């Protein structure tokens, strides 16, 4: 099909045809002419007609709580064939005490059929629904599903932290943290330690209130301890600085106690727990 525009200033052309299917491709090229004849045509480009928004909702919506602040949502592509192309999905979520019109929305791209929602309130009921979308808009909503976030983690940090050094070992002890009624039960503790001059931190986990370390270099160490629970990590203790060991035996304590001491000569580390690296 060839169309002629009589104006030399024309830079736009709209083709209308009610029988054209949504998102139908057309090959288009543009040429010029004057009273001397026709000039060359542009390279061919593919132009699509406007698409139609998705006509079917996502299926099999499922949500689960990961912690006091995070949930994960899963869904499946629409079971029936859509007339509109799907570019991604939009997840709408709102707290039970809030109005649906004030719901927050996040979008995924492509075929992704799950996403994580963060920064939520602990012990709160949330409602969620999912829609498919494309450039024409969003399709119909899925059925609404409900999920309750877990109780918040313990707010009390470990206290009365005491360390002792003997030969090549450092032993840390601290008081047990007890969760409040509205908090998640303590499942264990994370001990974070690093060299004083480094930013990377190592973490070990234990379900006891003590841990034995054997550190590989003659360095000052920074240590902190925090409980963890189903609701997430709890409040961390204040940082404790353990200097180099200079004696066969030394001891010290965190800021909550009055002991202070100097250390040097740590040669090995014996860790009887699982160690992993953390930033």
Residue pairs with C-beta under 8 A, 6 or more apart in sequence:
3 13
3 15
5 13
15 26
20 49
21 49
22 49
22 50
22 51
22 52
22 83
22 84
22 136
23 48
23 49
23 50
23 51
23 52
23 84
23 85
24 48
24 49
25 46
25 47
25 48
26 46
26 47
26 48
26 49
27 44
27 45
27 46
27 47
28 44
28 45
28 46
28 47
29 41
29 42
29 43
29 44
29 45
30 41
30 42
31 38
31 39
31 40
31 41
31 42
32 38
32 39
32 40
33 39
50 136
51 84
51 85
51 134
51 135
51 136
52 83
52 84
52 136
53 84
53 133
53 134
53 136
53 137
53 138
53 139
54 78
54 82
54 83
54 84
54 85
54 86
54 131
54 132
54 133
54 134
54 138
54 139
54 140
55 82
55 83
55 84
55 139
55 140
56 78
56 79
56 80
56 81
56 82
56 132
56 139
56 140
57 78
57 130
57 131
57 132
57 139
57 140
57 141
57 142
57 143
58 75
58 76
58 77
58 78
58 89
58 113
58 130
58 131
58 132
58 142
59 75
59 76
59 77
59 78
59 79
59 142
60 74
60 75
60 76
61 73
61 74
61 75
61 128
61 129
61 130
61 142
61 143
61 145
62 73
62 74
62 75
62 145
63 71
63 72
63 73
63 74
63 126
63 128
63 145
63 146
63 147
64 71
64 72
64 147
65 71
65 147
65 148
65 149
65 150
66 72
66 116
66 150
67 149
67 150
67 153
67 230
67 231
67 232
68 120
68 121
68 122
68 123
68 149
68 150
68 151
68 152
68 153
68 184
68 231
68 232
69 118
69 119
69 120
69 121
69 122
69 149
69 232
70 116
70 117
70 118
70 120
70 149
70 232
71 116
71 117
71 120
71 126
71 147
71 149
72 114
72 115
72 116
72 117
73 91
73 93
73 114
73 115
73 116
73 117
73 128
73 130
74 113
74 114
75 89
75 113
75 114
75 130
75 142
76 113
77 86
77 111
77 113
77 132
78 86
78 132
78 139
82 132
82 139
84 132
84 134
84 136
84 139
85 134
86 132
86 133
86 134
87 109
87 110
87 133
87 134
87 135
88 107
88 108
88 109
88 110
88 112
88 132
88 133
89 107
89 108
89 112
89 113
89 115
89 130
89 131
89 132
89 133
90 105
90 106
90 107
90 108
90 130
90 131
90 132
90 133
90 138
91 105
91 106
91 107
91 108
91 115
91 117
91 128
91 129
91 130
92 103
92 104
92 105
92 128
92 129
92 130
92 131
92 141
93 103
93 104
93 105
93 106
93 117
93 126
93 127
93 128
93 129
94 100
94 102
94 103
94 104
94 126
94 127
95 120
95 121
95 124
95 125
95 126
95 127
96 124
96 125
96 126
96 127
96 146
97 124
100 127
106 115
106 117
107 133
108 115
117 128
120 126
120 149
121 149
122 149
122 150
122 151
122 152
122 231
123 148
123 149
123 150
123 151
123 152
123 182
124 148
124 149
125 146
125 147
125 148
126 146
126 147
126 148
126 149
127 144
127 145
127 146
128 144
128 145
128 146
128 147
129 141
129 142
129 143
129 144
129 145
130 141
130 142
131 138
131 139
131 140
131 141
131 142
132 138
132 139
133 139
150 184
150 230
150 231
150 232
151 182
151 183
151 184
151 229
151 230
151 231
152 182
152 183
152 184
152 231
152 232
153 183
153 184
153 227
153 228
153 229
153 231
153 232
153 233
153 234
153 235
154 177
154 178
154 179
154 180
154 183
154 184
154 186
154 227
154 229
154 234
154 235
155 180
155 183
155 234
155 235
156 177
156 178
156 179
156 180
156 234
156 235
157 177
157 225
157 226
157 227
157 234
157 235
157 236
157 237
157 238
158 174
158 175
158 177
158 189
158 209
158 225
158 226
158 227
158 237
159 174
159 175
159 237
159 254
159 256
160 174
160 175
160 253
160 254
160 256
160 257
161 172
161 173
161 174
161 225
161 237
161 240
161 253
161 254
161 256
161 257
162 172
162 173
162 174
162 251
162 252
162 253
162 254
162 257
162 259
163 170
163 171
163 172
163 173
163 223
163 240
163 242
163 251
163 252
163 253
164 170
164 171
164 173
164 249
164 250
164 251
165 171
165 242
165 245
165 247
165 249
165 250
165 251
165 263
165 266
166 248
166 249
167 248
168 214
168 266
168 267
168 268
168 269
168 270
169 212
169 213
169 214
169 270
170 212
170 213
170 214
170 215
170 221
170 242
170 266
171 210
171 211
171 212
171 213
172 191
172 210
172 211
172 212
172 213
172 223
172 225
173 209
173 210
174 189
174 209
174 210
174 225
174 237
174 254
175 209
176 186
176 209
177 186
177 189
177 227
177 234
178 186
179 185
179 186
179 229
183 229
183 231
184 229
184 230
184 231
184 232
185 229
185 230
186 227
186 228
186 229
186 234
187 207
187 227
187 228
187 229
187 230
188 205
188 206
188 207
188 227
188 228
189 205
189 206
189 207
189 208
189 209
189 211
189 225
189 226
189 227
189 228
190 203
190 204
190 205
190 225
190 226
190 227
190 228
190 233
191 203
191 204
191 205
191 206
191 211
191 213
191 223
191 224
191 225
192 201
192 202
192 203
192 223
192 224
192 225
192 226
192 236
192 278
193 201
193 202
193 213
193 215
193 221
193 222
193 223
193 224
194 200
194 201
194 202
194 221
194 222
195 217
195 219
195 220
195 221
195 222
196 219
196 220
196 221
196 222
196 241
197 219
197 220
200 277
200 278
200 279
201 277
201 278
201 279
202 275
202 276
202 277
202 278
203 275
203 276
203 277
203 278
204 211
204 271
204 273
204 274
204 275
204 276
205 228
205 273
205 274
206 273
211 271
211 273
212 270
212 271
212 272
213 269
213 270
213 271
214 266
214 267
214 268
214 269
214 270
214 271
215 221
215 266
215 268
215 269
216 266
216 267
216 268
216 269
217 266
218 244
218 245
218 264
218 265
218 266
218 267
219 244
219 266
220 241
220 242
220 243
220 244
221 241
221 242
222 239
222 240
222 241
222 242
223 239
223 240
223 242
224 236
224 237
224 238
224 239
224 240
225 236
225 237
226 233
226 234
226 235
226 236
226 237
227 233
227 234
227 235
228 234
237 254
238 254
238 255
238 256
240 252
240 254
240 255
242 252
242 263
243 261
243 262
243 263
243 264
244 262
244 263
244 264
244 265
244 266
245 263
245 264
245 265
245 266
246 262
246 263
246 264
246 265
247 263
247 264
250 261
250 262
250 263
251 259
251 261
252 259
252 260
252 261
252 263
253 259
253 260
